[in-house]
Amino acid sequence: MTFPQVAATLPAALVACDTLNSAGQRLVDASLFNVVLVLMLTTAVVGPVLTARFAPRMLPDKSLAGMRRLQRIILRE
């Protein structure tokens, strides 16, 4: 989850927490609101860390061995 997504999700969760249904019950109770907060925090922190760690592995290999590997992959399909 990106920080703009967190910025949009938090107010939506707060509104849902304050909104009552026709029976007078909250749409989102305190425990579910806490779950939303934990998930937002977790994905906002872990997402960039994982991206920084694994994204460099996705860069194309410019060596001759890398080109041969790519050709084998393409020819298999």
N, C-alpha and C positions, 0 to 999 in steps of 0.2 A: 504494500500500500504506500503510495507516495504521500508526501506531506500535504499537497492540495486535497487529496482524497480524504486524509485525516481531518483536514479543516472543514470539509463538507459533511463528513460522517458524524462528527461530534455534535454539531447543532441539530442534525436530524435525530440523533439518539436522545438528545436532551428534550426536544419537542415531543418525541414519542413517549418519553418518561413522564412528561407533564400532561399528556393527553389522556382523557378518560373515554371509555366506550359507553354504550347506552346503559350498561348495567352499573356504571360508576367505578369500574375497575381500570387501573392504569394499563395502557397498551404494553408498556415495558416496565416490569418491576425492577427493584433495586438489584437483585442478583443478575438478571439478564443485562442490565445496564453495565454492571461491573464486568461481565463477560465481554461485552462490546468494547469497553475500555482496554481490557487486557489484550484482546485480539488486535485492536488498532495499534497499541504500543508495540506489541510483538512484531507485527508485520512492518511497522515503520522503522524498527531498529534492525531486524534480521534481514529484510529485503535488500537494503543497500550493502550490508556486509557480505551477503551471499553473491550479490552482483559483482562487487569488487573482487571477490575471490575467484569466481568461475567465469566471468566474462572474458578475461584475457585468454583463457583456454579455447575460446570460440574463434579467435582471430585466425585467419588463414595462414598456413605454413608456407612460406615462400621458397623453401628449399626444394631441390630436385626430388628428394624423397617424398615431400609433401605433395608435389604435383603428380607423381606416380600413384600415390595413394588416392588422390582425388580422381584420377583417370580410372582406376580399378573400381571405385565406388560408382562412378557414372556408367561404366560398361556393364556392371551387374544389373542395373535397372533396365 
